[in-house]
Each structure stands twice: as C-alpha cells, then as structure tokens.
Amino acid sequence: MKHKAIKRRSVVLGIGATAGAAAVGGIAISAQAASDTASSSSSDDLVFDPDGYTEITTTLTDTDGTDHDVTYHFWKAITYVSKPVDETYQSLIVSVPVEIDGKSVDASNAPIVLSNVIAGYVESSVATATGIGGAAMTGTPPTGGGGPSASASASASASPAPSASASAPAGGGGGGATAMPYMALLAGYVVVEPGARGRTLTNSSGEYYGTAPAAIVDLKAAVRYLRSNKGRIPGNTDRIVSVGVSAGGALSSLLGASGDSPLYDKLLKEIGAADASDAIFATGAWCPITDLEHADGAYEWNWGTNVTQSTGKVVDQTVSKDLQAQFAEYQAKLKLRGLNHFGTLTARNYDEYLVKQYLEPSATKYLAELSDSDRETYLAANTFITWSGGKATFTWADYLTHVGARKKTTPAFDAFDLSAGENNEFGAGTTEARHFTAYGAKNDTTGLSTKRVASDIPAKLDLMNPMYHLVEKTNPKRTKHWWIRLGTNDTDTSHVISANLAAAANGLGDQVNHLYYWDQGHGANIDLPDFVAWVADVTGYKSAKK
C-alpha cells in the first residue's frame, strides 16, 4: 500500500525548550499536528497489519543538546482485544524507527518498550494519537524532574541544590512517562504505547468499569496482542520492557511480577485477549505506588513524625502508631533480606537499611558531581550531612527533617472518609469508593452499615499487588530484570514500598537495579539515558544502524 508522509516535527529532549513550545516531562515539543494517517489494522481478528503505518520525520534534540533526524513508521490506534469494553482506552499505538541521522535502522529484532502514562490509576487513551508520545493521561501527573541525565543535570544546574519539591516542567508532567517514548525511539527501539481503563470511568447506568483490576488486565491484553503477532509486528516480542511512573510504575511492576499468572485468565478471556503469553522480559518502574493494602502502615512508619503539607501539623498519632504496628507485623512476616547482605529487614532496622543502602549513596553521588564551590555551598546549607573521604553520612532523623512536610494525611491510602483515589480504585458497580483494609473499614466515618471490607476485595488485592506474585505465590514466569527508581523527597508513598519490591526480586535471584535520586520528588527521572543503555544490556541488543 502507499504510505502517507507527515510534516516534519521537532522534539527537544531535556532542558532549554524553545519559547512557546509545550514542555512535557522534560521534553519540549514543537510540532504540527498530523492530518493524514493510514488505516490501522483490524481489531476484529487481532492480526497486526505490517503495512498499516504512516511515515513521520522528526527532529529529536537529546539531553546533551544534539539534534537527531529521525524517521519512523507510526501505526495509529489499534484495538488490542476482540471484545473491548471501551475501545477508546483498550487500544495501542506503535512507533518503529527506520532512519536516524541518515543511517537506516533495522528494528525487526529490537527490544519493544511498552510505555504507559497511567497516573493515579486513572484511565489513559491513545485513540486520537497522531504520532509517538500520543498517549494521553487523565490522572494527575507525577511532579518530579524528567529532563537530562544526572550528570548533565549537575553540570547545567545554576544552583548547587535541586528543588526540594522537584516540580514538573511547565506545561506537563509525568517525568519519564512522557519522555520515555522519544528516548526509546532515538535509541532504535520499537515503542508501543498502550491505553488502559481507569478508575473514574462510568457507563450510562453509573457503573464503574475501570476500577481494579481493569488496568492490569488491559496491559496484559496489550502484551498478549504483541506476542500473538510475533513475526508480523516489528521488534522482538520476547524482549518486551514495560515502563511506567507512579501508578504506572506500580502497574509496570505488577505486569513484570505476574506474567502468565492464571489468576487473570478468566478476566482476559472476557475481553477477548489474544491466546498468547503476557509475560514480559524486563520492568522499569519509577516511584511505584503499590502494595496498597500495606501502604498505610508503611507510610506512617516512614513519615509518621513529619508534619503534613496541608495542615502544617503532625497527623493523629494514635492512628499513626496503630498503622506503624501493623507495618511491623507485616514486615516481619515477609522475611525479606536486604541487598548487599544486609540481613533480614524489620521495622526496627529498616531506617538503617534505607540510609546505608540508598540515601547516603544517593547524596554521595549528587555531591560528588558538584563543583567544589557548589558542594561547599550545599553543605553549608545542609549541615546535617557529614562529608568526609568523598562520602556523605547522616542520620535517619536528620534526613526526615531535611525532607520536611509529608504530602498525605492519615490513613494515606484507605481514607476513613473514602476520599483517597485508592478508595475509588476499589469501587464496584455504582459504588464509587470502598474500603480495602480492615483498619479503614473499622474506622469508617461515612456511615456505612458494615465495618468490614467487601468479600471480593481480598482477591482484587492479590490481582493488584506484585508482592503477591513475588512472595506469597512465587511466579516462575515473572520478569527477571528490574529497574526501580525513586526520589529521596518523594512522600507520595513510603520508601519501604520500592525497597521491599527490590528486596523480594533480589531474593529470588533476579537482577535488580535500584537507586534513589537525591532531593528529587515524585515522578523524578533524571537518568533516562542510563535506562536506555540498561535495556540494551539486559536484552543483549546491539543497534542495527546501517
């Protein structure tokens, strides 16, 4: 068939966007909207049409400020199930590089980066996308940095210290969620951006049809679509790498942990998912908000003594201590061992573990990359840090003081008044929000007739928690490669959540690359070039530029 060309676009990765361009997640985009696209493949038979693309030529400016001319093939929204509940969300787009800087690229065996922009467990759509990066998030985006790599950030910064709040670039957010597709394309990878149902969707009868576990079921269906089209869709369907930020990071973790789990089979059959594997090769998760049924306790263990942003006061300490006690009990049951031979992780030693394994190395890396004068200025403003022999040391208590106010009240996730987004995530039927922990239900303040969680909640929690597949029912089909990142100033959830995820995977013998970004907040992603290189390393891919 004849493929239509699209007008040239310019995309800038990193800092220094041209005035008037929209900036999203560290990428400034100046583009003309595409008006003509070729037909996508049929959604009825779930067979990918190799010829159903439009060719687009784009200029990408990388994090070092270098321009790259990129030509890629783009397939507009393809429905990835045969019995969709809502095609607006249950569809995906595909972008395949064919030429970078005048050199042809053979991406037929390239890794496939499955990049979602899900935020707050809210729906996302690619239905109207006209090019790469077209996934639209409906939820509130994360607000961390998503620009250049860590080294570039240090050399370009006008201030020796990052912002404590690490706010998102003007005009957008999502950190690496929005930056990822462009960086992956520039690396020569195949980029697939899936839409998915989310918690706020209702039908004409007022029934919620995107609450748990809809999003993970949709992402699994997207993977099955790709794998069922092996040999037709460009890229290596045995080397799918899922990436996401915040709730998207949680779902990326869950997708990696739960590959081919039979728990989802009935749900996948109901929406007409392809008869194929939904296991993925690697997971990239930034600030994953997961393990929701234990997140309230972990949050209070971490941030219980910090004042709250909205009130300037500490939360109800009776509630906080109740939840901390629950966390201690849960952590003891996990019997996880820390990385680098730390030993068994408990509520009593987790502060020491976080400081030694993540926080001090993060501060050390940041300070080491500063100039001598900038380092001196930063240390003068942050006297809690001892800098000796090229290493930063400090106490857990001083670190908590440095971070300052916590974002959320208590309970942070299963709110007594059902006001948290996670309460909505477990809504059902025409009920917008429900409790999903016994403690939340027992202390309900909305006047519910029962003080117990609904009978379907435990099974849904298993479907939504990667820890279930890594600890309770160890899944042999899980991914064996994990990239996990978190900002040290991120108070959207407890640092324990990602650290437990890393410890569980590491304990199973998986490869785990987990570190923190110093002084960065929720959604931060300041080492995307390193992630792109990691993908090539773990997948064994060598760029096929000619």
Buried (B, 14 or more C-beta within 10 A) or exposed (E): EEBBEBEEBBBBBBBEBEEEBBBBBBBBBBBEEBEEBBEBBBBEEBBBBBEBBBBBBBBBBBBEBEEBBBBBBBBBBBBBBBEBBBBBBBBBBBBBBBBBEEEEBBBEBBBBBBBBBBBBBBBBBBBEBBBBBBBBBBBEBBBBBBBBBBBBBBEBBEEBBBEBBBEBBEEBBBBBBBBBBBBBBBBBBBBBBBBBBBBBBBEEEEBBBBBBBBBBBBBBBBBBBBBBBBEEBBBBBBBBBBBBBBBBBBBBBBBBBBBBBEBBEEBBEEBBBBEBBBBBBBBBBBBBBBBBBBBBBBBBBBBBBBBBBEEEEBBEEEBBEBBBBBBBEBBEEBEBBBBEEBEEBBBEBBBBBBBBBBBBBBBBBBBEBBEEEBBEBBBEEBEBBEBEEEEBBBEBEBBBEBBEBBBBBBBBBBBBEBEBBBBBBBBBEEBBBBBBBBBBBEBBEEEEEEEEBBEEBEEBBBBBBBBBBBBEEEBEBBBBBBBBBBBBBBBBBBBBBBBBBBBBBBBBEBBBBBBBBBBBBBBBBBBBBBBBEBBBEBBEBEBBBE
